[in-house]
């Protein structure tokens, strides 16, 4: 079941929207402000965040910016009455996936959510070029010098997180929570093993995965 985090300080309308979305078969968790939303995001690792902009504690733009520092994958829809061009452009500059002005029809939002999830499942053949290597996460393939290796699902998920943040450190806890669901000791050991396998599979001398002790990994190339 897809997990959705709804962050909005309008409790009454949010509860109505939450129930409407749940009838479509999604799991919805509610947060009344950005600070609570950030904590729930880190705990739940949702597939989609529905995010109001005008909120106490931490506004929607601040929350989106914080999340995008480590997570380029989660979908973010801004739901807001800030409809002017400047705010819309700023929302998209924060890598928001949609910007839906209030008021809106719940059916319209559901249609957008369904379409976005369906397009992700059918998937466009996304290609990451790292050094002289081509990585296709949808095919779990790694190609260099005319030779192609097939990755496991976990190896592909790990490499995609690193590729989305190429040149920047991705924290171990972020990888563990997104790939395994939690940062237990056993999963931490499994991550070490998968990183070792990935290094062996990457034959391009221009591509490296650097370990930052007890903190995370950096993909360069």
VMD Tcl script that draws the C-alpha trace (Angstrom):
set ca {
  {0.00 0.00 0.00}
  {1.35 3.41 -0.97}
  {2.01 5.73 1.97}
  {1.00 9.39 1.83}
  {1.95 12.08 4.35}
  {-0.49 15.03 4.51}
  {1.01 18.13 6.16}
  {-1.44 21.00 6.64}
  {-2.49 23.11 9.65}
  {-6.16 23.18 8.52}
  {-7.36 20.26 10.65}
  {-11.01 20.16 9.55}
  {-10.39 20.16 5.81}
  {-7.38 17.88 6.20}
  {-9.45 15.21 7.96}
  {-12.01 15.32 5.15}
  {-9.28 15.05 2.54}
  {-7.54 12.26 4.48}
  {-10.69 10.13 4.53}
  {-11.33 10.80 0.84}
  {-7.82 9.66 -0.13}
  {-8.01 6.60 2.15}
  {-11.15 5.46 0.29}
  {-8.91 5.16 -2.78}
  {-6.80 2.57 -0.97}
  {-3.89 4.72 0.20}
  {-2.43 4.84 3.72}
  {-2.56 8.48 4.89}
  {-0.78 9.98 7.92}
  {-1.57 13.53 9.03}
  {0.74 16.21 10.48}
  {-0.50 19.61 11.63}
  {2.72 21.56 10.92}
  {6.05 21.27 9.14}
  {8.08 20.34 12.21}
  {5.81 17.39 13.03}
  {5.74 16.56 9.31}
  {9.53 16.30 9.19}
  {9.56 13.87 12.11}
  {6.85 11.71 10.53}
  {8.63 11.78 7.18}
  {11.81 10.44 8.79}
  {9.80 7.74 10.59}
  {7.49 6.65 7.77}
  {9.45 7.33 4.55}
  {6.24 7.96 2.57}
  {5.86 7.63 -1.19}
  {4.14 11.04 -1.50}
  {3.97 14.19 0.62}
  {0.97 16.52 0.25}
  {2.31 19.78 1.58}
  {0.66 23.06 2.54}
  {2.93 26.12 2.37}
  {1.61 28.49 5.07}
  {2.18 26.62 8.35}
  {3.59 27.36 11.82}
  {6.90 25.96 13.13}
  {8.25 25.16 9.63}
  {6.50 26.21 6.43}
  {6.04 23.92 3.43}
  {8.87 25.39 1.38}
  {11.29 24.95 4.29}
  {10.17 21.37 4.80}
  {10.52 20.53 1.12}
  {13.98 22.08 0.97}
  {15.10 20.05 4.02}
  {13.77 16.79 2.59}
  {15.26 17.37 -0.86}
  {18.75 17.69 0.65}
  {18.80 13.91 1.11}
  {15.80 12.55 -0.79}
  {15.27 13.25 -4.49}
  {12.88 10.32 -4.91}
  {9.83 11.06 -2.74}
  {6.97 12.79 -4.56}
  {6.04 16.24 -3.24}
  {2.76 18.00 -4.14}
  {2.30 21.55 -2.86}
  {-1.33 22.30 -1.90}
  {-1.57 26.04 -1.34}
  {-3.40 29.30 -1.84}
  {-0.09 30.94 -2.84}
  {-0.94 30.88 -6.52}
  {1.22 33.70 -7.90}
  {3.93 32.94 -10.44}
  {6.84 33.65 -8.07}
  {5.67 31.11 -5.48}
  {4.83 28.48 -8.12}
  {8.27 28.80 -9.67}
  {9.89 28.63 -6.23}
  {7.95 25.47 -5.44}
  {9.17 23.83 -8.63}
  {12.73 25.04 -7.97}
  {12.57 22.95 -4.79}
  {11.86 19.93 -7.03}
  {8.16 19.82 -6.20}
  {6.40 17.37 -8.51}
  {3.13 19.31 -8.65}
  {1.70 22.63 -7.44}
  {-2.05 22.49 -6.83}
  {-3.79 25.78 -5.97}
  {-6.47 25.86 -3.27}
  {-9.38 25.43 -3.40}
  {-9.36 22.25 -5.49}
  {-11.71 19.33 -6.04}
  {-10.61 16.17 -4.16}
  {-11.32 14.18 -7.33}
  {-8.75 16.32 -9.16}
  {-6.11 15.58 -6.53}
  {-6.88 11.83 -6.59}
  {-6.53 11.81 -10.38}
  {-3.13 13.48 -10.13}
  {-1.97 11.06 -7.40}
  {-3.12 8.00 -9.36}
  {-1.52 9.25 -12.57}
  {1.80 9.95 -10.88}
  {1.99 6.54 -9.20}
  {0.94 4.75 -12.40}
  {3.57 6.56 -14.47}
  {6.23 5.58 -11.94}
  {5.17 1.94 -12.12}
  {5.12 1.78 -15.92}
  {8.27 3.86 -15.82}
  {10.21 5.70 -18.46}
  {13.61 4.14 -19.07}
  {15.62 6.50 -16.87}
  {19.36 6.59 -17.54}
  {22.09 7.84 -15.19}
  {25.46 8.50 -16.78}
  {28.26 8.09 -14.25}
  {31.67 8.50 -15.78}
  {31.46 6.36 -18.93}
  {28.97 4.01 -17.28}
  {25.23 3.91 -18.00}
  {22.97 2.88 -15.13}
  {19.32 2.04 -15.85}
  {17.44 1.54 -12.56}
  {14.25 0.34 -14.29}
  {16.22 -2.47 -15.89}
  {18.65 -2.87 -12.94}
  {21.48 -2.78 -15.45}
  {24.98 -1.31 -15.41}
  {26.76 -0.92 -18.78}
  {30.40 0.01 -19.38}
  {32.65 -0.66 -22.37}
  {29.99 -2.72 -24.13}
  {29.58 -5.06 -21.15}
  {26.35 -5.12 -19.12}
  {25.88 -6.39 -15.56}
  {22.52 -7.07 -13.94}
  {22.09 -5.73 -10.42}
  {19.89 -7.09 -7.67}
  {16.86 -5.00 -6.69}
  {18.61 -3.76 -3.52}
  {21.83 -2.95 -5.39}
  {19.83 -0.97 -7.95}
  {17.94 0.94 -5.24}
  {21.18 1.79 -3.42}
  {22.94 2.91 -6.59}
  {19.96 5.05 -7.64}
  {20.03 6.90 -4.31}
  {23.74 7.54 -4.77}
  {23.31 8.54 -8.44}
  {20.51 11.00 -7.59}
  {22.91 12.69 -5.17}
  {26.13 12.26 -7.17}
  {29.03 14.13 -5.60}
  {27.22 14.55 -2.27}
  {27.18 12.28 0.76}
  {24.11 10.10 1.27}
  {23.75 9.15 4.92}
  {23.73 5.47 5.87}
  {20.47 5.88 7.77}
  {18.79 7.38 4.70}
  {19.85 4.39 2.56}
  {18.85 1.88 5.22}
  {15.41 3.37 5.77}
  {14.62 3.78 2.08}
  {15.96 0.40 0.93}
  {15.36 -1.87 3.94}
  {12.79 0.10 5.93}
  {14.85 0.40 9.13}
  {18.44 0.87 10.31}
  {18.87 -2.32 12.35}
  {22.32 -3.80 12.92}
  {21.61 -6.71 10.56}
  {20.52 -4.37 7.78}
  {23.58 -2.18 8.38}
  {25.81 -5.21 7.81}
  {23.82 -6.06 4.69}
  {24.42 -2.54 3.36}
  {28.18 -3.00 3.80}
  {28.00 -6.21 1.77}
  {25.94 -4.64 -1.03}
  {28.32 -1.67 -1.31}
  {31.20 -4.16 -1.69}
  {29.31 -5.97 -4.48}
  {28.55 -2.67 -6.24}
  {32.22 -1.68 -6.19}
  {33.12 -5.00 -7.81}
  {30.46 -4.59 -10.49}
  {31.56 -1.04 -11.39}
  {34.54 -1.57 -13.69}
  {34.75 2.05 -14.88}
  {37.96 3.48 -13.34}
  {36.43 6.97 -13.32}
  {33.60 5.90 -10.99}
  {34.10 5.51 -7.24}
  {31.94 4.93 -4.17}
  {33.70 6.58 -1.23}
  {32.86 5.60 2.35}
  {32.64 8.33 4.97}
  {33.24 6.37 8.18}
  {30.02 5.66 10.10}
  {28.23 8.42 8.17}
  {27.52 7.55 4.56}
  {28.71 7.19 0.97}
  {29.59 9.47 -1.95}
  {29.32 8.42 -5.62}
  {31.72 10.23 -7.94}
  {32.21 9.89 -11.64}
}
mol new
graphics top color blue
foreach p $ca { graphics top sphere $p radius 0.5 }
foreach p [lrange $ca 0 end-1] q [lrange $ca 1 end] { graphics top cylinder $p $q radius 0.2 }
display resetview
